[in-house]
Amino acid sequence: MRKRNLYVMIILLVVFIIGVVGQQFDDFYLAKKINVNGLELFMKEKEVTELFGEEDPEESYCMGCGPDMNYKKLGLFARLSETKHYIKSIKITNSTYDLLSIKPNQKISTAQKLLKDMGFTIVEKDHRRQVYQKKRLIFRLFIDQGIITSAQVEYQVKKDNNIIY
């Protein structure tokens, strides 16, 4: 009887620990699910170039905003981490793409429900932009008259946040 109780307690403890650890990484799990026409967070610059080719060099960098990879004709934009050298942010303007089922030309109310269901909380809101966050994963929705014009997802890199331009 004691052995059985001990086994039950061990199993419950393991389930509890897995649940707590799993909650700490669920933003990372969502980030790894993002795939936009083959473009994924955490890809290296070389992988993106192999996938889409060279972007317009005049569009690639802007003063004070870090290294970007812009594919304007595709409606895809990616930002590299300044310290980790992988894709940390993806922005879409083309409604054929989505970020976890959120896409341009979609009603903001639909995106709000999707983000809430995934556990995101709103951290900033005005008539042109809404920002949602779940730990280190941030969604920015750009809006015009209740319709999403572009959507951006970013996985925050702690070391990048300390860079001052």
VONUDREN-511164 format. One record per residue (C-alpha): residue number from 1; residue in three letters; y, z, x. Coordinates in nm, 2 decimals, padded with zeros to 4 digits. Layout:
% residues N
+-----+------+--------+--------+--------+
: seq : type :      y :      z :      x :
+-----+------+--------+--------+--------+
: NUM :  Ala :      Y :      Z :      X :
...
+-----+------+--------+--------+--------+
This chain:
% residues 165
+-----+------+--------+--------+--------+
: seq : type :      y :      z :      x :
+-----+------+--------+--------+--------+
:   1 :  Met :  00.00 :  00.00 :  00.00 :
:   2 :  Arg :  00.24 :  00.09 :  00.28 :
:   3 :  Lys :  00.16 : -00.23 :  00.46 :
:   4 :  Arg :  00.24 : -00.44 :  00.15 :
:   5 :  Asn :  00.57 : -00.26 :  00.10 :
:   6 :  Leu :  00.66 : -00.32 :  00.47 :
:   7 :  Tyr :  00.58 : -00.69 :  00.43 :
:   8 :  Val :  00.79 : -00.72 :  00.12 :
:   9 :  Met :  01.08 : -00.54 :  00.29 :
:  10 :  Ile :  01.06 : -00.77 :  00.59 :
:  11 :  Ile :  01.05 : -01.08 :  00.37 :
:  12 :  Leu :  01.35 : -00.96 :  00.18 :
:  13 :  Leu :  01.54 : -00.88 :  00.50 :
:  14 :  Val :  01.46 : -01.23 :  00.64 :
:  15 :  Val :  01.58 : -01.39 :  00.32 :
:  16 :  Phe :  01.90 : -01.19 :  00.33 :
:  17 :  Ile :  01.97 : -01.28 :  00.69 :
:  18 :  Ile :  01.91 : -01.65 :  00.63 :
:  19 :  Gly :  02.14 : -01.63 :  00.33 :
:  20 :  Val :  02.42 : -01.47 :  00.53 :
:  21 :  Val :  02.38 : -01.70 :  00.83 :
:  22 :  Gly :  02.35 : -02.00 :  00.60 :
:  23 :  Gln :  02.68 : -01.92 :  00.43 :
:  24 :  Gln :  02.86 : -01.91 :  00.77 :
:  25 :  Phe :  02.75 : -02.27 :  00.84 :
:  26 :  Asp :  02.77 : -02.44 :  00.50 :
:  27 :  Asp :  03.11 : -02.60 :  00.60 :
:  28 :  Phe :  02.94 : -02.75 :  00.90 :
:  29 :  Tyr :  02.65 : -02.87 :  00.68 :
:  30 :  Leu :  02.90 : -03.05 :  00.44 :
:  31 :  Ala :  03.08 : -03.20 :  00.74 :
:  32 :  Lys :  02.75 : -03.34 :  00.87 :
:  33 :  Lys :  02.69 : -03.51 :  00.53 :
:  34 :  Ile :  03.01 : -03.71 :  00.55 :
:  35 :  Asn :  02.94 : -04.08 :  00.62 :
:  36 :  Val :  03.20 : -04.35 :  00.55 :
:  37 :  Asn :  03.05 : -04.69 :  00.62 :
:  38 :  Gly :  02.87 : -04.55 :  00.92 :
:  39 :  Leu :  03.16 : -04.34 :  01.04 :
:  40 :  Glu :  03.08 : -03.98 :  01.07 :
:  41 :  Leu :  03.25 : -03.66 :  01.19 :
:  42 :  Phe :  03.14 : -03.56 :  01.54 :
:  43 :  Met :  03.08 : -03.92 :  01.65 :
:  44 :  Lys :  03.20 : -04.01 :  02.00 :
:  45 :  Glu :  03.48 : -04.27 :  02.04 :
:  46 :  Lys :  03.23 : -04.51 :  02.20 :
:  47 :  Glu :  03.00 : -04.50 :  01.90 :
:  48 :  Val :  03.29 : -04.57 :  01.66 :
:  49 :  Thr :  03.40 : -04.87 :  01.88 :
:  50 :  Glu :  03.05 : -05.00 :  01.88 :
:  51 :  Leu :  03.04 : -04.97 :  01.50 :
:  52 :  Phe :  03.38 : -05.12 :  01.41 :
:  53 :  Gly :  03.50 : -05.29 :  01.73 :
:  54 :  Glu :  03.83 : -05.22 :  01.91 :
:  55 :  Glu :  04.12 : -05.11 :  01.69 :
:  56 :  Asp :  04.47 : -05.24 :  01.71 :
:  57 :  Pro :  04.61 : -05.07 :  02.03 :
:  58 :  Glu :  04.96 : -05.06 :  01.88 :
:  59 :  Glu :  04.82 : -04.86 :  01.59 :
:  60 :  Ser :  04.60 : -04.63 :  01.80 :
:  61 :  Tyr :  04.83 : -04.37 :  01.92 :
:  62 :  Cys :  05.15 : -04.21 :  01.79 :
:  63 :  Met :  05.38 : -03.97 :  01.98 :
:  64 :  Gly :  05.28 : -03.61 :  01.92 :
:  65 :  Cys :  04.99 : -03.65 :  01.68 :
:  66 :  Gly :  04.69 : -03.69 :  01.91 :
:  67 :  Pro :  04.45 : -03.98 :  01.96 :
:  68 :  Asp :  04.38 : -04.18 :  01.65 :
:  69 :  Met :  04.15 : -04.47 :  01.58 :
:  70 :  Asn :  04.30 : -04.69 :  01.32 :
:  71 :  Tyr :  04.11 : -04.97 :  01.13 :
:  72 :  Lys :  04.39 : -05.05 :  00.88 :
:  73 :  Lys :  04.22 : -05.36 :  00.74 :
:  74 :  Leu :  03.91 : -05.15 :  00.65 :
:  75 :  Gly :  04.12 : -04.87 :  00.52 :
:  76 :  Leu :  03.96 : -04.63 :  00.77 :
:  77 :  Phe :  04.14 : -04.39 :  01.01 :
:  78 :  Ala :  03.98 : -04.14 :  01.24 :
:  79 :  Arg :  04.12 : -03.88 :  01.47 :
:  80 :  Leu :  03.96 : -03.76 :  01.79 :
:  81 :  Ser :  03.95 : -03.40 :  01.90 :
:  82 :  Glu :  04.18 : -03.36 :  02.19 :
:  83 :  Thr :  03.95 : -03.11 :  02.36 :
:  84 :  Lys :  03.60 : -03.21 :  02.23 :
:  85 :  His :  03.64 : -03.59 :  02.24 :
:  86 :  Tyr :  03.46 : -03.66 :  01.91 :
:  87 :  Ile :  03.58 : -03.75 :  01.56 :
:  88 :  Lys :  03.72 : -03.45 :  01.39 :
:  89 :  Ser :  03.91 : -03.62 :  01.10 :
:  90 :  Ile :  03.85 : -03.92 :  00.88 :
:  91 :  Lys :  04.10 : -04.06 :  00.63 :
:  92 :  Ile :  04.03 : -04.33 :  00.38 :
:  93 :  Thr :  04.26 : -04.55 :  00.18 :
:  94 :  Asn :  04.00 : -04.80 :  00.05 :
:  95 :  Ser :  03.84 : -04.71 : -00.28 :
:  96 :  Thr :  03.51 : -04.86 : -00.18 :
:  97 :  Tyr :  03.46 : -04.56 :  00.05 :
:  98 :  Asp :  03.43 : -04.19 : -00.04 :
:  99 :  Leu :  03.43 : -03.85 :  00.12 :
: 100 :  Leu :  03.16 : -03.64 : -00.05 :
: 101 :  Ser :  03.22 : -03.84 : -00.37 :
: 102 :  Ile :  03.61 : -03.82 : -00.35 :
: 103 :  Lys :  03.79 : -04.15 : -00.31 :
: 104 :  Pro :  04.12 : -04.33 : -00.36 :
: 105 :  Asn :  04.20 : -04.45 : -00.71 :
: 106 :  Gln :  04.01 : -04.15 : -00.85 :
: 107 :  Lys :  04.18 : -03.90 : -01.09 :
: 108 :  Ile :  04.29 : -03.59 : -00.91 :
: 109 :  Ser :  04.12 : -03.38 : -01.18 :
: 110 :  Thr :  03.78 : -03.53 : -01.08 :
: 111 :  Ala :  03.83 : -03.44 : -00.71 :
: 112 :  Gln :  03.95 : -03.09 : -00.80 :
: 113 :  Lys :  03.63 : -03.02 : -00.99 :
: 114 :  Leu :  03.41 : -03.16 : -00.71 :
: 115 :  Leu :  03.59 : -02.96 : -00.44 :
: 116 :  Lys :  03.57 : -02.64 : -00.65 :
: 117 :  Asp :  03.20 : -02.69 : -00.71 :
: 118 :  Met :  03.15 : -02.73 : -00.33 :
: 119 :  Gly :  03.33 : -02.40 : -00.28 :
: 120 :  Phe :  03.67 : -02.52 : -00.16 :
: 121 :  Thr :  03.98 : -02.33 : -00.24 :
: 122 :  Ile :  04.33 : -02.48 : -00.27 :
: 123 :  Val :  04.56 : -02.37 :  00.01 :
: 124 :  Glu :  04.86 : -02.60 : -00.05 :
: 125 :  Lys :  04.98 : -02.80 : -00.35 :
: 126 :  Asp :  05.28 : -03.01 : -00.45 :
: 127 :  His :  05.33 : -03.33 : -00.66 :
: 128 :  Arg :  05.23 : -03.56 : -00.37 :
: 129 :  Arg :  04.96 : -03.37 : -00.18 :
: 130 :  Gln :  04.69 : -03.11 : -00.23 :
: 131 :  Val :  04.50 : -02.93 :  00.05 :
: 132 :  Tyr :  04.17 : -02.76 :  00.01 :
: 133 :  Gln :  03.98 : -02.55 :  00.26 :
: 134 :  Lys :  03.63 : -02.42 :  00.31 :
: 135 :  Lys :  03.62 : -02.23 :  00.64 :
: 136 :  Arg :  03.68 : -02.49 :  00.91 :
: 137 :  Leu :  03.65 : -02.80 :  00.68 :
: 138 :  Ile :  03.98 : -02.92 :  00.52 :
: 139 :  Phe :  04.04 : -03.18 :  00.25 :
: 140 :  Arg :  04.38 : -03.34 :  00.21 :
: 141 :  Leu :  04.44 : -03.55 : -00.10 :
: 142 :  Phe :  04.75 : -03.77 : -00.13 :
: 143 :  Ile :  04.85 : -03.83 : -00.49 :
: 144 :  Asp :  05.07 : -04.06 : -00.69 :
: 145 :  Gln :  05.10 : -03.99 : -01.06 :
: 146 :  Gly :  04.77 : -03.80 : -01.08 :
: 147 :  Ile :  04.57 : -04.06 : -00.89 :
: 148 :  Ile :  04.44 : -04.02 : -00.53 :
: 149 :  Thr :  04.60 : -04.28 : -00.30 :
: 150 :  Ser :  04.41 : -04.15 :  00.01 :
: 151 :  Ala :  04.18 : -03.88 :  00.11 :
: 152 :  Gln :  04.13 : -03.71 :  00.45 :
: 153 :  Val :  03.87 : -03.46 :  00.57 :
: 154 :  Glu :  03.91 : -03.27 :  00.89 :
: 155 :  Tyr :  03.68 : -03.03 :  01.07 :
: 156 :  Gln :  03.91 : -02.79 :  01.26 :
: 157 :  Val :  03.85 : -02.76 :  01.63 :
: 158 :  Lys :  03.98 : -02.42 :  01.74 :
: 159 :  Lys :  04.09 : -02.53 :  02.09 :
: 160 :  Asp :  04.29 : -02.83 :  01.94 :
: 161 :  Asn :  04.49 : -02.58 :  01.72 :
: 162 :  Asn :  04.64 : -02.43 :  02.04 :
: 163 :  Ile :  04.78 : -02.76 :  02.16 :
: 164 :  Ile :  05.16 : -02.80 :  02.13 :
: 165 :  Tyr :  05.31 : -03.15 :  02.15 :
+-----+------+--------+--------+--------+
